[in-house]
Amino acid sequence: MEKLRPIVKPAGVPLMQEIRGSSLTSASVEALVRAAQHISEGLVDAEGGTGSYSGSSLLSIDLRSPRFAISTDKQSMQLLCEKLRRCVLFRSKILRMARAEAERRAVPHLLTTMEAQTDFRIDDKTILIDIVVDCGVAAPAAGRDRVEGVDE
């Protein structure tokens, strides 16, 4: 009679990996978003039955502020800019800001799906972030005639 071999268990897959480096904290992301100066423009083109909204926002974060403890040499600025570009939390916050601004500018229309492109760059000791926004436009909503504080 043939002897059965024992069942071979697969080798364990490591679930953790040690990574050394730096990352942004949620507190630093909040501080950077709060410090950002925000300029935007945009308009609705609702002619011909299907409408669209096109706009852009420029966020400017001046790192010379005493609230930030960071070296503003070129290498540190480039590293921070790259970390911001890759940070999901930071990107989601600035895209929400751009969406909210687009919705304020589109009143009385309702915006549908948003597409956005971002461009991060450094100018002197300031990080500049361009956000270009394109949205579809639904029919005007009842009761959305105007929003206080928005110039037409």
Secondary structure, DSSP 8 states (H G I E B T S, - for coil): --------------------S----HHHHHHHHHH-EEEEEEEEE-TTS-EEEEEEEEEEEETTSTT-----SHHHHHHHHHHHHH-HHHHHHHHHHHHHHHHHHHTTSEEEEEEEEEEEEEETTEEEEEEEEEEEEE---TT-S--TT---
